[in-house]
């Protein structure tokens, strides 16, 4: 039993020896698909006045456009910050990988602050946010807000970061709601009306929640875990509205005064609400109460008009739909808080034709993703027998790709799939032989047609430069295509004529979106009216726009269903409903609005001409329009229409043999009025860029007095870590010394990503520790010296990780003053590990269906200094099942695991004796702790298995098979507070979990150890980042004379 330990530096390194955690460590700098793209592409480094951007050479025009936009936003942000001290340039990475994300990493140990961005998005979700799949400049401005906010570090932490290379940025503790709320607010408050603040979908989503709660919001609605705000999260949805209210009520400068206050703090995680009081005169809780009161005061309850009929009362919190005018059927892909993703087809009268799960579980599955938010382009064939859709899926490296599904509309069976690379859906051609979709390359979107027989794709447009499109629809005769196109004013409709020419159908930017053909002359589409997205019709021959719905908050996916009716998704509270309305004016007295049927203007030359690294950047920024166009018509009054061009002779969409279509390329809006991008340098990536400058450098020196000799000793620690800018090479070095010990402790690790998607990690470490232990009824100092080395390569195939490694361990124990007590143990050999999981779950019920398989193995020749070869094989299978019918907040988990150590000593494998989290209380007198492991078998690698119900007792064996069953029911709470006792961060209580469980271990094929019991667990989150669970567990043990166990624990 340990009673006292001399600190000689070694304890710091015991956690570092395998380079898994602590100190300076090595790990991949980027996710696998991003790192692989950097290895695959010829990378360049672009330097401007305020940023360094690393980008693939083929994406140079994209990089220049994004850099121009982001730099303009950074200039604006730095004007707003209170401190004008010069800051580091933004470090930005542009990847060619299908990424569908953008993020900023704060300055942390071993990793500098950086922004990672794709060249485009392929999810229609970004169009809904009024960003556009190709609007990466605006996305970069959102991320730039994070970057600039986190850079505001003053005082104590500025000095620490300057010394160490950067380990802490206080503004990360303003919590996610403020970080994301501030960035989302500024999406639409730079120099153009764009982003979520101007999206009627974003606005309608929040208004529906506000009305459902009568305007009574609590601070828990700021949490990303609040499930009433699915799928966007309260940190984004409520956070953006709260920050906007703060800016309107107290002024924009107060936001940055708070950022400055937080950046200058010492104990940054604590007292955040008091800093709000110092800036705003009220605590954060008081401010949110005022915001909630404002929401309630301005709430004007809205109900369905009489013409809008509810057909299906709940189709999930996120859904996509399509209808077949031929038979009136409506297909809905939905996910709910108690329902997994389903495809349901409703008949015209609302009866369910079928409802089918979409998630595949078995290895070799044809697709991975089944979430409706990743789907677009639902479209029935003309006769209604087949349904097509495009889903964003995962390729073998983890990058997104777009996959077209063909579904039997009678049974829901997926008949065939096609890979479209990157893009979003559209519609099937009337003859059923092709599918027209949005193809995205770089930051340019174009229409393309997939031949469903040959699998060949041909372009329908050849737009150049920065451009975003939405899903298209093909006319009933197959000759024309209508589609949303993002222009300088926002989303408008455009029409591709049979000859290939493109002309505008609307030019007012009122979120004209989601077009569907009613007949050859009429298009049904969505359009903003009084701040809400409503269904409208547009007659092509006259340009008349007529509103046909007056939904309370939001209409999505409006579709003609025949018989003079339209079906659509209606936002009602926290979910969608499926509603219908007549295909007729909602207000017969209102005059129709007339649209301008205009040609799409031709574009100027590219925004930035191609230039070598040595060339000066072009002096002119691109103009918003290459040629003047008539002013957009007013929404209130009709305008005179230009002559409608004569109809072209009927012609089908181009076949594989068709020549290149004629189009009018779109012009790109300027990155910022009057701003130019000044390129200081643009050169190929230097292979060792930044490698020799450590990104982490921590020197620590301590003085202490030895408790035995009372001598003054000096201890020290030095940690150094660095990487090149693209993460190809990484290294970490740690050393510790103590004047009472002649030998320092050392670790060194190196990572190499040049084989990406494979990642190579190597490491070696030496450490020495001493502690007091009982030996032969006396107390001696046990000295431990160990040497460890590892080599591993790892990657993921789709979502399945695979790791190959080799480990070498050598450890010597000796009681000081007892030479005969020396024990030397070694272990070395190769290893393999992999794991597979496929499943689906709900936010209220957890995993409802799932299959997990894992396999790991190792071989150790001459184990523990003997001549015996030992093996280590572990296999596990997990099955996840839904709970009781009609509950939706429970699930059942079954698992079986086998651990086999052929050639091992009898007492090597430890079963039980492990607890989840930290033990706060454990009932006493339960029968002892069980035998320990001799020093000979402690080389620095443990062989153990968790056995529920035996957390207090360790069994030893050579082999074990363990089965577990667990039923869990969740009581949903989802309530929070802005701070705990004013000093601590926010508190969010998620749920209470009630569990029943049973476990059964059979060791060495003869001994049984069984337990059954129950548990209650409270799950909460501190500061929107730290999950905490407090639990009580009771276990009744059936074997080995064990007494019942009462257990209280705290988990993180």
N, C-alpha and C positions, 0 to 999 in steps of 0.2 A: 504493500500500500504506500502510495506516494505521500510524503508529508511536507517536503520543501524542495524547491528547485532553484539552482543557481542560474541566473540569466547570463549566458555566455554567447549570445548571438544566435546560437543554433536553433532556438525555438522559432525564430522568425522564418527560418528556411525549411523547416519540416513541412510547412504548407506549400513551399515553393518548389520542392525538389522535382515534382512531376509537372511543373509548369502549368498547373491547372488554376491556381488562384493566388492572390496575395502578391505583394512587392511588384517589381517590374516583370511583366509577363508577355508572352507572344501569343497572338491569335490572329485569325484572318481579319484584315482591315475592312473588307467589303463582303457582301453576301456572294454566294457562289456564282450566280449568273452574271453579276456585275464584274467580279474579278476575272471570270473567263472572258468577258468581252474585252477587257483591257489587255489581256494576253493575246487575244485573237486579232485585235485591230492595231493599225499603225497610229500610235497616240502622239499628240502634239500638246505643247504648252503655250497657251495664249495669255499674255500679260497686258493688262490695261491699267488705268490710273488707280482703280480700286479693287481689282480682283485678279486672281490667277485661276485660269480655267484649263483643265486637262480634258481633251476631247479626241474622238477618232477623226482621222484626216478626212474621210468622206463626208463627215458632218460639219465641215468648216462653215458653210453658209448658216446652218442652224446655230452653231456655236456663236457666231457673230451677232445674229439676231437676238439670241437669248442674253448674251453679254451686254448688248446695248440697252435692252429693256431693264435688266437687273441693275446695271450701273446707275441708270436714271432713278430707279427706286431707292437705291442705297444713298444717293445724293440727297434725296428728299428726307429719308429717315435720319441721316446724320445732321440735317438742319434741325430736326425735332429734338434730338437728344440734348440733355442739359450740359453734359460735359463735352467740350470741343477738343479734348486731347486726341491726337492722331491715333488711329486704330490700325491693326493689321489688315492687310487685304483679305477679301473673302477668298477662301479656298473652295473651288467648285469643280465637281467632276460630272462630265456628261458621258453617259453610257449608251451604247447601241443596243443593249439588251432590252428585251421586252420586260419592263420593270413595273409599270403602272403604279409608281409611287415616287415621292420626292421627300427628302428629309434632311434635317440638320443635326449633326452630332455635336453636343457641347464639348468643351475642352475637358477631357478626362485623362487620367494617367495612361500614357503610352499611345493615346490617339488624340491628334489635334482637332480643333474645331473644323468641321468641313460640311459642305453641302453636296448631296448626290442627287442627280436629276437624270431622267430619261430624255430621249429626243422627242417622244410623244407618248400619249396614253392610248390605250385601245379599249377602255371601258366607257360606255355611254354615260355612266354615272357622272363623269366630269363635264359632259355637255349639260346635264341637268343642273350642275352647279354654276352654269353660265361662265364656264372657263373655256371649254372646248378642248377636244383631245389633242390639238396641236398648239394650244396656247401656253407653251412652256415658259415663255417670258413672264406671263402673269403668275404662273405657278412659282417661278423663281422669285418674283416679288414677295409672294406669301412667305417663302422660306427665308428671304432676306430680312424680313421683320424678325424672325427668330434669331437669325445670325447677329443682327445689329443689337437686339435687346440683350442677348447673352454676352456680347462684347462689353457691355457697360459694367466694368469691374473697377472699383476704386479702393483706395485705402489699403487695409491689411491684406486682403486677398489679391490685390494687384501686385503687392510686393512678393507674396508667396508664389504666385504664378510666374512672375518674372524670374524668380530664383529657380523654380523647379521645372520650368517649361510648360506649366499649365496643368493643374489638377482639379480646379474647382471654379465654377462660375455661379455666383449667388442668385442670379435671376432665374435659374432653373427651379427655385423654390417658390416662385410666385404661383406655381402649380399649373397643371395642364390647361385648365379653363382660361386662365389669363394668357398663357403663351399662345394657345390656339385661337382664343377669342380676339386677341390683339391682331394676330396675323390675318385672320379671316376678315376682320373689320377693314384692315388696310388693303385687302384685295380690291375693294371697290372704292377706295378713297385716295388713289394716287392721281392719275391724270385722265382716267377714262372710267366709264360705268361698266364694270365687269365683275365677275366673281359672285360668290354667294350672297353678298349684301344686295345684289340686284337681281337675284334669281327668284322668280315667283314660286318655284318649287320649294326652295329653301324657306321662303317667307310663309308659304301655305302650310308647310310641315309644322313650323313653330306655332302658327296661329291655331291650328287644329288642336295641338296639345294644350295651349293656353285656354281655349274654350272648354275643353274636356275637364279641366281643373278649375274652371270658373275664375281663372287668373291667379289662383293661389299656388304659386311655385315655392318650393323650399330649396335651400342651398344644395340638397342632394341632386337637383336637376342640373347642376354644374358638373357632375361626375361623369367620366366616360363609362362608368359601370351602370348608370341608371338605365334600366331596360325600357322605360317608357319612351326614351329618346332613340331607341333603335331605328335604323342601323347607324346613324351618324354620330351618336354619342353626345351627351350633354355638354362635354367640354367644348365641342365645336358649335352645336346648335344653340344651346342656351348661352354659352360663353360669348359667342359673337354678338348676340342681342344685348347681353348685359354690358359688354364693353362699348357697344354703340350707344347705349343709354348713358353710360358714364361720360362719353365724349360729348353727347348732346347736352347733358345736364350741367357738367362741370368744366367742359372745354377739353380740347385735345391735349393741351400741354400738361394737364394733370396726370395723364397716363404716363408721360415720360418723366414727370417728376417722381412718380411712384417707382418707375424703373431705376432712376438714379438713386433713390432712397434705398432700394433693395440691393443695388450693386455696391453700395458703400457699407453694407452691414457686415458685422463680424460673425455673429451667430445666426447665419442666414436662414436656416430652416425654422427658426423660432421667432415668434412675434410678428409674423407677416401682417396679421390683421391690425396690429398696433401701428404699423407703418402706413397702412391705408388710413387710419385715423389721423395720423400726423399730416398726411397730404390732403385728405378730403374732409377732415373734421368729423368723420364717423368711422366706426369699425366696419370691417368687411361685411359682417352680419347685418349691421344697420343699413348699409348701402344696398344689400340684396333685398332686404325688406322693403325699402323704398322702390326698388326696381319692380318687385312683385306687385306692389300697390299701384304702380304706374300701369303695368300690364292689365291689372284688373279694372282700373279706371277707364282705360281706353278700349276695353273689350266691348265689341258690339256683336252679341250673339247672332249667328246666321244659321238658318235652317234650309233644308232642301225646298226648292219651289215645287209647286203642285205637279209640274210636268216631269219632274225627276223622280223615277221610280226605283226603289231599292229592290234589287234582285237577289243578291247574296250578301248577308249582313257582315261577314268577316272573311276576307281573303288575305289575311296576314299583314304584318307591318311593312313588308316590301313585296311587290308583285310586278309581273309583266304579263301582258295579255294580247291576244289577237282574236279576231272574229271572222267567221266565214259567212258572207252574205248569201251564199247559195242555200245553206240549211239553217242559218242563224246560230250555229254552235259558237261557243266562246271558249278559248283555251286560256287558262290562267296558270302561270308558274308562280308559286307563292311560298313564303316562309313566315312562320309565326313564332311567338314567344313560347308556345306549347306545341308547335307543329314543325316538323322537319320539311325541307324542300319537297314539294309535290308538284306534279303536273296534273291539273284537273280540267276536264272538258265538260262544260255545261251545255245542255240542249237549249233551244230557243226559249222554252218555258221555265228554265231554271233547274230542271232535273239534272242530276249528275250522270254523265255518260260513263266516265271512269275517273279514278283518282289513282295516280301511280307515283311511287317513290322514284327519285332520280339518282340517288347515291349508290354507286357500286362498291362492293366490299372486298371481293376476292382479288388476289394478285393477278396481274395481267389485265386489269380493267381497261376499258377503252377510253374512259375520261375520268378526271379526278374531281374537278369543280362542278357543283350543282346548285350554287347559290343564285337566286334570281338577279341579284345586283350585278352579276357578271354576265348577264344575258341581254341580248338585243335582237332586233330584226325578226320577231315572231311573225310568220306569214303562212296562211293557208293556200293550198293550190286552188285553182278556180272551182273544181268540183267538190272541194272540202275534204278529200280523202287523206291528204298528207299535210303535215305541219312542218315548217322549217324554222330553225332558229340558229343563232350564233352564240356560242358560249366562250368566254375567256378561260382557257385551260392552262395547264402547266406542262412544259416540255421536260426532257430528261435532265436538263441542267437547272431546272427551277424557274426558268423564264416563262413569261406569259406567251401564249400563242392563241390564235382565234380558230375555233373549230365549228364547222357547220354540221348541224344535226338534221337528219330526215326522220320524222316520227310518224308512225301510223296513227292517224287522228281517230281511229275507231278503238284502238287498244292501248295506245301510249307506248308501244314498243319502238325503240330506236332502231331503225332499219339500217342506217349507214351514216358514216361521218366523213367529212373532208377537212383537211388542214388548210387554213387560209393565211397562215403566218400571222400578220398583225392587222387588225382592223375591227370594224363592228358591222352588225347585221344590216339587212335591208329588206328585200322582198323577192319572192319567187316570181318568175315570168309567167304570164297567163297560160302559155303552152306547156309549162311544167318542165322545160328542158334546161332552164338556166336560173341562176340566183344572182341578183344584183346587190352588191354590198359596198361598203366604204373600205378602201385599201389605203393604209397609212404608211408612208415611207418618210423617214426624217420627220420634219414638221409640216409635211404636205399631205393632204388627203385627196384622194381621187375616187371616182366611181369605177367599179370594175364588174365584169360579169363572169361568173363561173359556169362553164359548160358541165352540167351534171352527168353527162354521159362520158365525156373524155377526161374530165378533171382539169382541163385547160382554162386559164384565166386570160381574158382580154380586157384592156382598158377601155372605158367609155368616155373618160375625160383625161386631159393632160395638163392639169393645172400645175403651176410652178410656184415655188416660194411658200411662205407661211400661210397655211389655210386649214380651217376646220370644217368638216361636213358632218351631218347627222344622217341616220338611216334613210335610204331612199325608198320610193314606192313606184312600181311600174304600172303604166296606164292599162286599162282593160284591153286595149288593142295591141299592147306590147310595143308601141312605137315611141312613147315618151316616158321620161323619168322625172318625177318631182322629188326634191330633196331640200333639207335645211342646209344653209350655208352661212357661215359666220362672216359678216361684213363689218365695216367700221362702226356701224351703229349697234350691232348685236346680231341675233339670229333672225334670218329672213329666209323666205322660200325662193327657190330657183327651179327652172324647168329646162331640162335637156330635150331639145327638139329632135325629130327623127334624123335630120341631117347632121346632128352633132353640136349645133349651136346651143349656147346656154343663155337664158335671159332671166332677169329677176321677176318674181311674182309679187313680192312685197319689198319695201325699202324703208321701213320705219323702225326696225330693230325691236319690235314688241314681243320678243321671244316667240317668233313664228316657228313652230316646230311640229314634229311628228305627223307629217302629211300622209293621208290615205285617200285613194280614189273612190269617189262615190259613183261616178259614171265618167264618160269621156270628157265632160265639160265641167265637172265639179269635184273639188278637193276638200276633204274634211281635214282640219288641222287644229293645233292648239295655239292659243294666242293670249297675250296678257290683256286683261280688261280690269280696270280699277285695282291694279296690283295683284290680281288673281289670274291663274291660268285657266282659261275656259275653252270649250270646243267652239270652233267657227267653221263656216264653209266659205270657199272662194270659187266663184264662177269665172272660168278662164275667158269666156267670150266677152264678158262685160267688166270684169275686175271687181265685181261686187263682193264684199266681205260681210257675212252675216253671223252674228253670235247666236248659238243655239242652246247654250247651257248657262246657268247661273248657280253653279255649285257653291257651297258655303266657303270652301277654302282652296281646293285644288282638284283639277281634272288631269288625269294622265291616260295615255294610250287609248284615246278615243277611236272607235272603229265602227264602220257601217255594218249593220247586221241584217239588212233587208227589211222589207215591210215598213219603210219610212222611219226606222229607228236607228239609234246609235247606242253602243255600249261603251262604258268607260270605267276607269278606276276612280273612285271618289274618296278623298281623304276625310276620315271621320274619326276624330280623337287620336288614338294611338295606332290606328290600323286603316287599311283600305277596305272599302266595300265595292261590290260590283253593282253598278247602277245602269239604268237605261233612260233615254229621253227621246222625244220626237226629233226627227231631222227637219226642224222648222224653226223659224226665228223665235227666240225666247221673248222678245219684245217687238211685237208687230208694228208699234208706232215709231220705233227708232229708224231713222234713215240708214241705209246700208253705207258702209265705208267703201270707197273705191281705191283699189290698189293700183300702183303704177307698174305696168307690164313693160319693163325696160331691158335693153341688152346689158349684160354684165360688162363693165368697162374693162378694157385691156390694161395690163399691168405695166409698170415701168421696169427698167432693168432691175436685177436682183438688188436687194437692199444694200448689200456690201459686195463689191466685186471681189473675185478671187485675187489674192495677193500673196506673195511669198512673205516669209518672216521678216525680210529686210525692207519690204515696201511700206510706204506710208499709207495709212488707211484712207479711204475715199473721204472727200470733204463734205459730201452731201448726204444727208439722211434721206431715206425714202419718203416719198409723199404718200398721203393717204389715198389719193386717187390719181391715176395717170391722166385721166381726161375728165373734164367736168361732166357731171350728170345732173339731171333735173332734181330739184329739191324734193325730199321725201314728202309725200302728201300728209296733210294733217289728219289726225284720227277723228276729228269732229266734223269736218266738212268735206263734201265730195270735190274732186278735182277733174279737170279735163284730161281725158286719156289720150295718149299718143295713138296713132293708127296701129291697129293690131296687124302684124305681118300676115300675108296670106298663108294659109295652111300648106305645109309641105306635103308632097305625095307620100302616101303611107309607105313606111319602110320599117322592117323589124330592127331590133337592136343588133349591133354588129355581131357577126359570127366570127369564128376563128379566122376566116379568110378576109374579113373586112379590113380596109385600110385604116390609118390613124384618124380618129375623129377630130373635127374642128371644134375648138373651144375658145372662149375668151378667158384667159387666166385672171385671177383676182389680184387686186393690189393689196399690199400689206399696210396696215396703219403704222405710223412711225413709233419707235420705242418710247419717245417722249418729245413733245413739241420743242424744237430748238436745241435738242441735245444730239451730240454726235459721239460715236464710239471712237476713241483714240487708241489704236493698237500700238503699244510700246514694243512688243516683240511677239513673234509667232514662230516657233521652232519645234523640230522633232523632240520628243520626250527624252531627256538625258537619263540613261538607264539607272544611274545611282543618285538621282535628284533627291537631295535632302537626307540621304542615308547616314552620312557621317556627322550630322548634327542631331544629337539626342533630343527626342521629344519629351523625355522624362529624365530628370536628374535630381535625385533626392539625397542629399547628405544629412546625416543625423549623428550627433555626438552627445553622449550622456555620461554623467558622473554619478557613481553610486558607491555605497559602502557595503562591503561584504559582511554578511550577518555573522559569519564565524570568526574571521580574523580582524574585523573592523578596519581593514585596509581600504583605502580609497581606490576605486578602479575606474577605468575609462572604457566605455563601450561605444561602438560606432556602427553605422549602417550606410551603405552607398548603393543606390539603385539607379541604373541607367537603362534606357530603352530607346530604340529608334527604328524607323522604317524609311524606305524610299517612298516617294509621294504616291505611287500606284500600288504599294503594298506587295511588290514582288519579293522584297527581302525585308525581314524583320529580325530584330535581335533584342535580347534583354540580358542584363548582367546584374547580379546582386551579390554583395559581399558584406559580411558582418565580422567584427572582431571584438575581442575582449582582452584587456590587459592581463587578466588572470588565466588566459588560455593562449598558448603559443600558436595554435592553429586556427586560422580564420575559417569561416563557413563561406562557401561559394556556390553559386548556380549560374549557368549560362544556357541560353536557349536560342534557337534560330529557326525561323519559319521561311519557307519558300513557296511562292504561289505561281511560279513560272510554268508549272504543269497544270494550272487551273483548267477544269474544275477540281482537279486533285490538289490537296494542300499537304505539304511536307512539313513536319515538325520534328525537331531534334532537340535534345536537352541533356545536360549532365549537371550533377550537383553533389556537393560534399558538405556534410554538417556534423557537428559534435555537440552533444548535450550531456548534462549531468543532472541527476535527481536522487533524492534520498529514498531508499527502499529497505524494507525488512528482508534480511537474508540470514538464515540459520540463527533465528531468534535475536539477531543484532541488527542495528541500523548501519548500513553502509551506503556509500555514494556509488550509484550505478552509472558508469560512463558508457555512452553509446556513440559509436562512430559509424557513419554510413555513407555509401557511395551509390548513386543512382544514375541511370542513363536510359533514355527512351529514344526511339525513332518510330514515327507513325506517318501514314498517308491516309487521307480521308476525303470523302466527297459524298454527295447524295445523288441517287438516281431517282428522278422525279421527287418524291417525298421520302424516299427510303435511304437513310444514312448507311454508309459502309466505311469501316475503318480497319486498316491492317497495321500492325505494329510489332515492335520488338522491344522488350524491356529487360534491363539488367539491374539487379539489386544485390548489394553486398553490405551486410551490417555486422558489426562486432560489439558484443556486450562484455563488460567486465566490471566487477565490483572492485573499487579502488582498495588496494592493500590485500587483495585475495587473488594471487596469480592463477590459482587453479580454477577460478570461476569464469575464465574467458570462454565465450561462446561465439563462434563464427557461423553465420548462416548466409546463404546465397540463393538467388533465384533468377533465372534468365530464360528467355525463350520467346517465340513468336505468338501473336494473338490475332484474332479476327472477331469483329462484332458487327451486327447489322440488326435492324428493326424495321418492321412494317406496320403501318396502321392505316386503316380506312374506316371512316365513320361519319355519322351525322348527328347533330344535336340541336337543342333549343336553348334559348337564353334562360328559360325558367326551369327546364327539366334536365339540363346537362346532356351527356351523350345518350342518345336513344337507340341507336343501332351502331355497332362498331365491331371491328375485328383487329386485334393486335397480336403480332407474332414477333418474337425476338430470339436471336441466336447469338451466342458468344462462345468462343473457345480459345484455349491456349495450351501449349505444350512446354514443359519445363524439364529439360534434361538435367540430370544430376542435381535434383532439387534439394535444397537445404543442406548442401555440402555432402550429400550422399551419392551413391551410384544409381539411384532410382530415378526413372523418368516419371514425372507426374503430369497428368492431364487435368484440365479444368473446362468442363462443358456445362453451359447453362442454356436451357430452352424455356420459353414461356409462351403461353397462349391466353389471351384475354377476350372475353365476349361481353359486349354491352347490349343490354336489352331495355326496351321501354318499360315503364312501371305499370301500375294498374290502369285499366281503361278509364277514360274520361277525367283523369286527374291532371296529367300533363306537367306535373312538377316533381316527378320522381323517376328513378331508374334503378336497374338491377345490374350488377357487375359480377361476372364469374371469371375466375382465373385459376390457372394451374401452372406451377413452375417446377422445374426439375434442376437440381444442381448436383453434378457428379464429378468427383475428384479421384479418378482411378490412379493408383500408385501413391496416394497421399497418406500421411499418418492418420490414424483413427480419429484423433481429436482436433484436426485442422479446421473443419468447417464448423462455424458458429451459427446456430439457428436460434433466433430470438435474442433477447437482450438489447434490442434496438428500439428506440422510441422515435416517433415522428415529432419533430420540433423539440422544444425545451420542456423538461419536466418541472412543473410547479408543485405537484403533490403526488405522492404514490403511497398507497396503503402499506403499512409495515407488516412484519411477521408473515410474509407470504412464502417463506421456505428457503430463503437464501438466494445467492446470485448464480450458483452453478460453478463448475470448474473453469479455470482460466487456461490460456494458451501458453505453453512453455516458450521461453525466449528463443529456443532453437527454431521455432516456427513463426517468428515475427520478423520477416525480412523487410518489412515496410509496405507490404501489400496484404490487405485483409481478405479473408474468405468468409463471407457472412451472408445471411438471408434473414429478412424481416419476417417475423411470425406474429400476427396480431393476437393479442391476448396474453402473450408471453413477453411483454416489454421489460419485465423485471427479472427474467431468468434466461440464461444462456444454455442451450443444449449443444453438445459437440458430436460430430458425426463425420463420416466420409461422404455419404450421399444423403440427399433429402428430396422428397417430393412434397410440395406444399399446395394445397387447394384453398381458395378463399371464395366466399360469397358475401355480397354486401347489397343491402337495399337502402336507398337514401331518398328521403322526402324533404323538400325544401319549402320553408315558409318565407315568402318573398316580403322584404321590408323596403329596400331601396329608399332610404331616407338619410339625410346628411346635415352637417353643420359646417359653417365656414371655418371654424377653429375650435380647438378643444381647450377650454379654460384660458382663452385669449392668447396664451403663450405657444401652444402646440399647433401643428398644422391641422388641416381640415379632417373631419371624421365622417366616413360614409359607412353605414351599416347596410350590408347587402342582403343577407338572409340568415335564417336559422336552419340548420340541417339536423334532421333526426335520422339515426342510422340503426339498423340491425345487421349483425354480421355473424358469420361462422367461419372458423379456420380449422384446418386439419393438416398436420405435418406427419409424414412417415419417414423416419430416419433409418438408414442402413437396412431398409426393407423389412424391419421387424418391430420397431418401436413407434407407438402412436402418441401424438400430443395434440389434443383437440380443445377448442375453446368456442364459446358463443357468448354474445352479449349485445350491448347497445351503446350508443354514444349520442351526445348532443353537442353541436358545434355552432359557434357564432362567428360569422365571417364579416370582417370589416376592413376598411382601407384607410390608411393615414396618408395625408398629403397627396392623394390621388396617385400614389406610386408604390406605397409599401403595403402589401396585403398581410393581414394579421388574422389568425384564427385562434380562438379560445375554446377549448373543448374539455368535456368530461366523458370518460369512458368507463363502463363496467364490463368485466369479463369473468365468466364462469369457466374454470378449467376442469376438464373431465378426467385428466390422466396425471400420473406421477404424483398424486397427493397434493397438487397445488391448490392453494386457497384462492377464493375470489379476489380479483384485483380491481381496486378503484384507482382511477388515474386522472389527473388534471394536467393539461399541457397547454403550451403556447407555441403556435407555429407561425412561421414567416414565409 
